[in-house]
């Protein structure tokens, strides 16, 4: 891919223009300012390669050859890798995140459990039996979903961000220990500080 003078090379909209760099000093102490015009007169061509940027700098006089600068460069991956919570003794390369469908199901269940807990605290619902009748499910289902409201905040955040390893799902998170550190131990995960 060759980028000619004046072309934009895929920078975010706010950074598409060349900003004036902060004032710098040359070897003799004079202040140097770079702006779009200065760069346009210095650079004749920028070639984007898979592992480097090849920049051709215009010669300062008519007889000299253009100077070519190779700058090591690599495009950042478009998909950021997630820092998945690791089980004890596991290697990062062996662990995969939970599937998106299961993650959505887990997050929805946590939200439902928190909403139900808020209704019980507010007094609009008196007990699990009344809630089970309204939701058309069993009291056991209500109690297990309500228990998700007591998960450690770090576990909930990891679930939302998709950082829980595969296998940590609703069934494993239901009826958690009240102690947040113990929740991590029960799942075999290293607690987040």
C-alpha positions as CSV (number, residue, x, y, z in Angstrom):
1,X,0.0,0.0,0.0
2,X,1.4,3.4,-1.0
3,X,0.3,6.5,0.7
4,X,0.9,9.7,-1.2
5,X,1.3,13.2,0.1
6,X,-2.0,14.5,1.4
7,X,-3.7,11.1,1.9
8,X,-5.0,10.0,5.2
9,X,-3.8,6.6,6.4
10,X,-6.6,5.4,8.6
11,X,-6.2,7.5,11.7
12,X,-9.1,8.1,14.0
13,X,-11.2,11.2,12.9
14,X,-9.8,13.4,15.7
15,X,-6.2,12.6,14.6
16,X,-6.5,12.8,10.9
17,X,-4.7,16.0,10.7
18,X,-1.1,16.4,11.6
19,X,-1.0,18.3,14.8
20,X,1.7,20.9,15.5
21,X,4.2,19.0,17.7
22,X,5.4,20.6,20.9
23,X,8.3,22.9,20.4
24,X,11.6,21.2,20.3
25,X,15.2,22.4,20.1
26,X,17.7,21.6,17.4
27,X,21.3,20.9,18.0
28,X,22.2,24.6,17.9
29,X,19.3,25.5,20.3
30,X,16.9,26.9,17.8
31,X,13.3,26.2,18.3
32,X,11.8,23.7,15.7
33,X,8.1,23.4,15.0
34,X,6.6,20.7,12.8
35,X,3.3,21.2,11.1
36,X,1.5,19.8,8.1
37,X,3.1,22.2,5.7
38,X,6.6,21.4,6.9
39,X,6.1,17.7,6.8
40,X,4.6,17.9,3.3
41,X,7.8,19.6,2.1
42,X,10.0,17.0,3.8
43,X,8.3,13.8,3.0
44,X,7.7,12.7,-0.6
45,X,6.3,9.2,0.0
46,X,5.2,6.8,2.8
47,X,4.8,3.1,2.0
48,X,3.0,1.0,4.6
49,X,4.3,-2.6,4.7
50,X,3.3,-5.4,6.9
51,X,6.2,-4.9,9.3
52,X,7.5,-1.4,8.6
53,X,6.8,2.1,7.3
54,X,9.2,3.1,4.5
55,X,9.4,6.9,4.4
56,X,11.1,8.7,1.5
57,X,12.4,12.1,2.6
58,X,12.9,14.7,-0.1
59,X,16.6,15.7,-0.8
60,X,17.7,19.0,0.4
61,X,19.3,19.9,-2.9
62,X,18.6,18.9,-6.5
63,X,21.5,16.5,-6.9
64,X,21.1,14.3,-3.8
65,X,19.1,11.1,-3.8
66,X,16.0,10.9,-1.5
67,X,16.7,9.5,1.9
68,X,14.7,6.4,2.8
69,X,13.8,5.7,6.4
70,X,12.5,2.3,7.5
71,X,10.6,2.5,10.7
72,X,9.6,-0.8,12.4
73,X,5.8,-0.9,12.6
74,X,3.1,-3.5,13.1
75,X,-0.7,-3.0,12.8
76,X,-2.4,-3.5,16.1
77,X,-4.9,-6.4,16.0
78,X,-8.4,-5.2,15.4
79,X,-9.7,-7.5,18.1
80,X,-8.2,-7.0,21.5
81,X,-7.4,-10.1,23.5
82,X,-9.1,-10.3,26.8
83,X,-7.3,-10.9,30.1
84,X,-9.2,-14.1,31.1
85,X,-9.3,-15.0,34.7
86,X,-7.0,-18.0,35.0
87,X,-7.7,-21.2,37.0
88,X,-4.9,-22.3,39.3
89,X,-2.1,-24.0,37.4
90,X,-3.5,-23.2,33.9
91,X,-1.7,-21.6,31.1
92,X,-3.2,-18.6,29.3
93,X,-2.9,-20.3,25.9
94,X,-5.0,-23.2,27.0
95,X,-7.9,-21.1,28.3
96,X,-10.7,-19.8,26.1
97,X,-13.5,-17.3,27.1
98,X,-17.0,-18.4,27.6
99,X,-19.2,-18.4,24.5
100,X,-21.2,-15.2,23.8
101,X,-24.6,-16.9,24.1
102,X,-23.8,-18.3,27.5
103,X,-22.3,-15.0,28.6
104,X,-25.4,-13.1,27.7
105,X,-27.5,-15.7,29.5
106,X,-25.3,-15.3,32.6
107,X,-25.4,-11.5,32.6
108,X,-29.2,-11.6,32.1
109,X,-29.6,-13.9,35.1
110,X,-27.4,-11.7,37.3
111,X,-29.4,-8.7,36.3
112,X,-32.7,-10.5,36.9
113,X,-31.5,-11.7,40.4
114,X,-30.5,-8.1,41.3
115,X,-33.8,-6.7,40.1
116,X,-35.7,-9.3,42.1
117,X,-33.6,-8.6,45.2
118,X,-34.3,-4.9,44.8
119,X,-38.1,-5.6,44.7
120,X,-37.9,-7.7,47.8
121,X,-35.9,-5.0,49.7
122,X,-38.4,-2.3,48.5
123,X,-41.3,-4.4,49.7
124,X,-43.1,-4.7,46.5
125,X,-42.6,-8.5,46.6
126,X,-42.9,-10.3,50.0
127,X,-41.2,-13.6,49.3
128,X,-39.9,-16.1,46.7
129,X,-43.3,-17.8,46.5
130,X,-45.0,-14.6,45.3
131,X,-42.2,-14.0,42.9
132,X,-42.3,-17.5,41.5
133,X,-46.0,-17.2,40.9
134,X,-45.5,-13.9,39.0
135,X,-42.5,-15.3,36.9
136,X,-44.2,-18.7,36.4
137,X,-41.3,-20.7,37.6
138,X,-40.4,-22.7,40.8
139,X,-39.3,-21.2,44.1
140,X,-36.1,-23.1,43.7
141,X,-35.4,-21.3,40.4
142,X,-36.2,-18.0,42.0
143,X,-33.8,-18.7,45.0
144,X,-31.0,-19.8,42.7
145,X,-31.3,-16.8,40.5
146,X,-31.5,-14.5,43.6
147,X,-28.2,-16.0,44.8
148,X,-26.5,-14.5,41.7
149,X,-27.1,-11.0,43.1
150,X,-24.5,-11.9,45.8
151,X,-21.6,-12.6,43.4
152,X,-18.3,-10.8,44.0
153,X,-18.3,-7.5,42.0
154,X,-15.0,-8.6,40.3
155,X,-16.7,-11.8,39.0
156,X,-19.7,-9.8,37.7
157,X,-17.3,-7.4,36.0
158,X,-15.3,-10.3,34.4
159,X,-18.6,-11.8,33.2
160,X,-19.7,-8.6,31.6
161,X,-16.2,-8.1,30.0
162,X,-16.1,-11.7,28.7
163,X,-13.1,-12.6,30.8
164,X,-14.5,-15.7,32.5
165,X,-13.0,-18.9,31.3
166,X,-15.1,-21.4,29.5
167,X,-17.1,-23.6,31.9
168,X,-17.8,-20.8,34.5
169,X,-21.5,-20.4,33.8
170,X,-24.8,-19.9,35.6
171,X,-24.8,-23.4,37.0
172,X,-21.3,-23.0,38.6
173,X,-22.0,-19.5,39.9
174,X,-25.4,-20.2,41.5
175,X,-25.6,-20.4,45.3
176,X,-22.2,-18.7,45.9
177,X,-20.4,-18.5,49.3
178,X,-21.1,-15.2,51.0
179,X,-17.3,-14.6,51.3
180,X,-16.1,-13.1,48.0
181,X,-12.6,-14.5,48.3
182,X,-14.1,-18.0,48.8
183,X,-16.1,-17.6,45.6
184,X,-12.9,-17.4,43.7
185,X,-11.4,-20.4,45.5
186,X,-14.6,-22.4,44.9
187,X,-14.3,-21.7,41.2
188,X,-10.5,-22.4,41.2
189,X,-9.7,-18.9,40.0
190,X,-7.1,-16.5,41.2
191,X,-8.8,-13.5,43.0
192,X,-8.4,-10.1,41.3
193,X,-6.9,-7.4,43.4
